[in-house]
Amino acid sequence: MNASSKLSDFQKTILPHLDAAYRLARWLMANDQDAEDVAQDACLRAWRFYSGFRGGDGRVWLLAIVRNTAFTRLAQKRGKESDVAFDEEMHSAADPASSPAALAVGRADREAVRSAIAQLPPEFREIITLRELEDLSYKEIAGIADIPIGTVMSRLARGRALLHEHLAKIMQPGGEP
């Protein structure tokens, strides 16, 4: 494959998934700057090793690289607390038909969910993000995380249970968002 066709193929196969790569990096890392760095590093690694890509789903392949890059970076920062903040308004379109009261309630609910997800350990936060936010199948998640499907299912179940516990605490009167 010549350089021009490699670039064209890469652009068609991998680049459409940069938003998903950033979203995953954002949920795994502690801040926007780290997420941007991870997504950029992952994209560069994907380009560097694209000749080793054997076809299949480019999104899954790229997200596996993002995941590995993020966990490598998190391991380098070990000892520091990893608190993820995600700006929902920046990443979603506002519904102009919503009333100010409905928007305020929705904003509070989103903040509660963000806070609860941020409190999950990274291995659960990763699986919740890939399944619930990126809508990947168990098989795709297993491929990205390089774990058996049964482990994906158990981490998803445990992550959902932890998320439920955190949300129950937050939603109680006097609970902290």
N, C-alpha and C positions, 0 to 999 in steps of 0.2 A: 504494500500500500504506500503510495507516494505521500509526501507531506501535505499536499493540498487536499487530497481525498481523506486523509486522516483527520485533518482539521475540520473538514466539512462533516464527516461522520461524527466526530466528537461534538460539534455544535448541535447536530440533530439529536444525538443520543443522550448527552449529559447536560448540556446547558439549560434545557427546559426545566431541569429539576433544581436549579440553584435556590429558588425560594424555599423548597422543602428542605434543602441542605441547611439553609440559614435558620429555619424554624427549629429544626432538630438541635442544631448547635446552640440556639438561644435558650432552649429548655434545659440543655445539659450544662451550660456554662453560667457563670455568675453575673455576667453583664454583656451589654451589646458589643463592646469593643472586643472582648474575648470571643464572642460568637462570630463576629465578622472575621477575626483572625483565623478561627478554626475553619469556617466555611471557605475562606480564601486558600488556606493551606490544603484543605481537602480537594479543592478544585485543581490546584497545582499538582497534587499527587495523582489525581485522576488523569490529568493530561500526561504526566510523566509515565504512568504505567498503563496508559490506554491500549498500548499494543498487546498487553496481557489480558484485556477484556475479551471474553469469549462469547459475547452476545448475551442475550437475555434482557432483563429489565435494567436499564441504565439507572433508573431511580434507586432501586434496591442497592446496586453496586456503589453508587455515589453516597448513599446514606450509610452504608457500611464503612466507607472511608471516613465520613464525617464522625461517625460514632467512635471509631478507633482513634482518630486525631483528637477528639474531645477528651476521651478517657486518658490518653497519653498526657495531654496538657493538664488535666485534673490531677493525675498522679504526680506530676511535677510540682503542683501547687499543694500537695497533700499537707494537711495540718491547718489549712485555711478553711473556714466555713464556706460552703457553696450554697448561696441563697439566690435563687433565680427570680428575677422580676421580668415580667412580660407585659408589654404595653399593648393591650387588646385593641384599644381604639386606633392605634397606629396600623394594625394589621387586619382590620376588618372595616367594611363599609358601614357607615351609619345609616339607619333607616329613617328617612326624613319624616315619615308618618308617625313616628313615636313621640309621645308626649314627654315633656320634661320630667314628670314624675316617673314614668315608665323607664326613661333613660337612667334616672338616678338609681332606681331599684336594680336595673340590669347591670349598671356599673358596680354597684355594691356586691351583687352576686358574682360577677366576673372576678372581682378583687378577692372575694372569699375563695373561689376555686383556684385562682392563681396562687394565693397564699398557701392553700392546702397542697397543691402540686409541688410548690417550692420546698415544702417540708419533707417530701418523700426522699428516701435515699436514692442516689443516682440510678441504680439498677432498676428500681421500680418506676422512677420518673421517666426513664428512657422508654420502657415498655408501654407505659400509659400514653406517652407522647406519640410513639409510632403507631399504636393501635387506634387510639381515640382521636388524635388530632391529624395524623397523616393517613388514617384509614387503611393501613397495610394489613395484609392477611397474617395469620400466625406463621405460615411458612416463610413469608417474606421477612418477618421480624426475626425468625430463627436464623435465616441467612445473614441478615445484617449483624445480629448480635453474636453469631457463631455459637449458638446454644441449641439444644434439642427443643422441638415443638412443645413437649411436655413442660419444660422449664419456662418457656414463654407463657404457657397457660397458667402455671402456678405463680409466676411473678405478676402476671396481669391480675389474677384473683387476689393475691396478697396486696398488690398496689392499690387495687380498687377498695379493698377493705381498709387499708390505711388512709386512703383518701376520704372514705366515708367517716372514719373516726375523726380525722382532722376537721372535716366539714361539720360534723355533729358538735364538736367543741366550739367552733367558730359561730355556729348558728344559735347556740344556746344564749339566752338572755345574759348579757354581761360578758359574753365570749369576745375574744379579741380577733379582729380580721387580720 
